[in-house]
Amino acid sequence: MKSLGHIIEKKFPLSPGSLRAIAKQIMEGLRLINANGLIHRNIKAENLLLHCPLGSDRVTVKITGFKHVKVRNDCQLYNPGSIDKSMQLSAKGQQSEIPLTEPPELRNGDGKFDSRVDVYSAGVVIFQLASLESKIERFSDHKLIRPSTIDDDQLWDFLVHILDYDRKTRYLAEEALQHQYFNLANAVRDLSEEAGKLAEKALLDKQNGDETITQYDLDSTFI
């Protein structure tokens, strides 16, 4: 089973519809995780697997790597040793490698964090998929520098909100799903013919008694 890390490493360009569907699946997964009172804390491309059930012709993003999950309070206090490759000092007093997906509040903030850390980390992955670049650059005021490879204004605005440097104004997962980037008209515009056919087939299967069909199988914007 390949991960999104493989797609990013190979710089494989995704169609607008595929990118939107993947982003929507990730945000919906985070919404469900957070709605159950949990913070994943280790969202990265390697923990986002692409699952393609035999004969289904559809790809589902599977969120894995739950070993750092934490029960959510209103505001957690960061433990520097609790997240993979987090800010730690080496024997020489130098900072060890910090993963790109680590939110700024865990690097430079007051040590407090909430479920928005997951949104930020997911935003890094989506940025990398969209831009075909691994590094995120900012101006001195922390505003994102827009790469030339991202020409969709709504996608860019979505990324700006989920990669907001300030935790307090960054989107929650449920807010991200309400962004105009996921507006039905926009999604349908970029919808592949195959996605529409898969949703129609799922509806027919459900009508014929298939109880394994979910709401996501019926929604072509998730495919």
Buried (B, 14 or more C-beta within 10 A) or exposed (E): EEBBBBBBEEEEEBEBBBBBBBBBBBBBBBBEBBEEEBBBBBBBBBBBBBEEEEEEEBBBBBBEBEEBEBEBEEEBEBEEEEBBEBBEEEEEEEEEEEEBBBBBBBEEBEEEBBBBBBBBBBBBBBBBBBBBBEEBEEEEEEEBEBBEEBEBEBBBEBBBBBBBBEBEEBBBBBBBBEBEBBEEEBBEEBBBEEBEEBBEBBEEBBEEEEEEBEEBBBBBBBB
